[in-house]
Amino acid sequence: MKKIFTLIATAMVALGMNAQSEWRPTEEAPAAGTTVLDDDLLKVETVFETTNNKAEVGEEGAKEPVSFTIDGKSYSFNFFTQVRVDAAPKTGAETGTDKGGSSPLVITAKKDVDITMFYRRQQVSSNCGDNDGKDLKLVDWDKPAAAITASTFGWVAIAEGNTEYAYAMKLYKMEAGKKYVLWARGTTIQFYGFNYQSGSGAEVVPPAADGEHIISFDGMSAANVLEYGGTLNGFKLQITGNESKTISGAKSISIDGKSYTSMKVSNGAENTIFLPEGKVASSITFYSYVNFDDAENARPSYWKDVAGTAFDPEVSGVKFEAFQTPETPDVRTFNFKGGKLNKIAFTNTGEQCCYVIKVTIESGDEVAPEIVELEGAGSTDGIATLKVLSQNSTTFNLAGQQVNAGFKGIAIQNGKKVIMK
């Protein structure tokens, strides 16, 4: 029988630390459906047949095993395997579809486990982000639409000044009794294996304090991801009502001299940010740039709906400034006049955009806003006008009474607040 993987158990000398084990690919690749590891903590299985290769760097004739240092710890690897799929895992086909010479890994946690993955990946705009478009991904077998966020993520360029490839590691906290799929798609991942040990279970995230908060992809990657979104200190961001869409990281946006990894919106999909329990906000600010560099052929981009209010693209200040860079993003604040919200829905349209959110929270109960106003962003009077919808559908005033086409003022039409003129 072929020896497929090396398993090394190393006792930790520090008092109170768990024994740690290593799992590494070897030169001999496993066949499809092989159980490559089965102990008291984990069971790991292949799905398709794989092709393993030597992990080497350096000039031909003088190559050495791959080695790198992240967060002060050094690692060395002799072989790698491919974990690519041709199509991403989804419910009903949880492992994805075959990519020749490559296989995702199905990992079952028998107990709570801390597992650290090691791999080589491509960079994105000279940067790497947990679960960005070129990253290794881990998903819940039962909820494969969104990648789980690592508790720890680190990377280093494969050579000084290299902006194409990087070595990376990430720590996941797996839950006892759960099944996961490890995979990559559309990128040249070299997967070197993982270290693992008995874990402490899911991390407890402290609630957010009153005051200003920045919600970015960096924040999402610091905590556990929920279905179709992520959480940070009690905040939750989801693409609501469309489980085929995902949230991913994009270029960094500069806010007050600090860089934050932006979130790439699924174009035209409604997003909702849920604030921590018992917290409300009276406004929301978006820092955005258009993910498209052809100004001549671009569709106008703008937030077409925020907190139930529709905006007209022809109104001054609503459209994004043309192709702002991540260093000088488009900035706009939506004020909830007379109201405070615990959850804020928003939808963009036009070209795809990438954004970071700033929100100031306080303790309190929700109060429906009289109207949502757009502040700044080119508006001549500091406030953008609401979209004036056609008056041929059923319309109600704020007291819930049906009004006719001659009504003037704030009304409810098609479930949204509008101004009737």
PyMOL commands that set and color helices and strands:
alter all, ss='L'
color gray80, all
select helices_A, chain A and resi 217-220+295-297
alter helices_A, ss='H'
color red, helices_A
select strands_A, chain A and resi 5-10+20-25+35-38+42-46+53-54+56-57+64-70+73-77+79-80+105-109+113-122+137-140+152-157+165-174+179-183+190-198+211-215+229-232+235-239+248-255+258-264+271-274+279-280+283-290+302-306+309-310+330-337+343-349+353-363+371-375+395-396+402-403+409-413+416-420
alter strands_A, ss='S'
color yellow, strands_A
deselect
rebuild
show_as cartoon
